[in-house]
């Protein structure tokens, strides 16, 4: 993903985010995936941090999906984000960890 912004003073700002996803079906009802991504928005076009380096963050995540039936899926995911500046937890840390679950219903 990439974007471009031209301001009224003809200043060009851009941002980009390369992503790599590897997904493996481990059974007829289960898949696992890992994802690596980097987000660079030094000019703070999309994400304003108020820091010297803008938003420059690397992320890794892993998930497992279970298809309960044709219309119901549950996901469990763990994620780690590492930023160049201290932008997490009230600007005191440059790393952030999370674990989430998701229930998806197809209507």
N, C-alpha and C positions, 0 to 999 in steps of 0.2 A: 504494500500500500504506500502511496506517496501523494503528497499534496503541495500546492504552491499558492502563495499569497503575495499580491503586489499591493503595496500601500499607496495612499494618495501622494506620497513623496517619491514614488517610484523605487521604493526599497523592496527588494525581493527576499522573501522569507520562505523556507520550505521545511517540511518534516517528512520522515519516512519510517517504515516499520516492516523489515523483512521477518518472515515467519517460516518455520520448518515444523511439519507435523508428521509423525510416524504412527500409523494405526495398524493394529493386528487383531483379527477376529480369532478369539481363543475357543469359542464354541458357537453353536447356532444361536445362542441368546446372549453372548457376552463379547465385548471388545475392550481392548486396552489401548491407550494412546499416550504418547509423550509429545510435548510441544516446547519448542525453543523460539523465543522472539526477542527482538531488540527494537526499542522505540526511541527515535531521535527527534526531539523538537527543541533545539537549542534556542530558537527565536520565540518560543512559547506561542506558536500560532494556535494550537489545539488545546494544550494543557499549560496553564500558568502556574509556576512554582515560586516565582520571585527569587530564585537562586541564581548564582553566577553562571552556572552551566545550563540553565533551562531544564527541560525534562529529558534525561538520557537514562533509560532504564532497560535492563536485561531481565528476562523472565524465563523460568522453567516450570512446567507443570506436567502432571501425570494424572490420568483418570482411568476409571473402569466403568463401563456402561453395562447395565443388565436390562434386557428386554423382558419385562414381566409378561406382556402379551403384545398383540399388534398395535395397541393404542396406548400403552403405558411403558415408560422407560425411567429408570433411576440411574443417576450418575453420582459417583463419589470422586472428588478431585482434591489434589494437594497442589499448592503453588508457592513458588519462591520468587520474589522480585528483588533486584539489586540495582540501586540507583547511584549515579555518580555523586549526587549531593544528598544531604540528610533531609528527605522530604516526607518520610513516614513517621507516624506516631508523634504528631505535633512538632515536626521538623527536628527530631532528636536522633533519628536512625536512618541509615541508608539501605537497610534490608527490611523486608516484610514477608511474613509467612502466613498462609491461610489454608484452611481445609473447609470444603463446602460440599453440600449435597444438593441434588436437584431432582425433582419429580416432573417429568414431562408427560402431558396428556394430549393425545391427538384427537381432535373433535371431528 
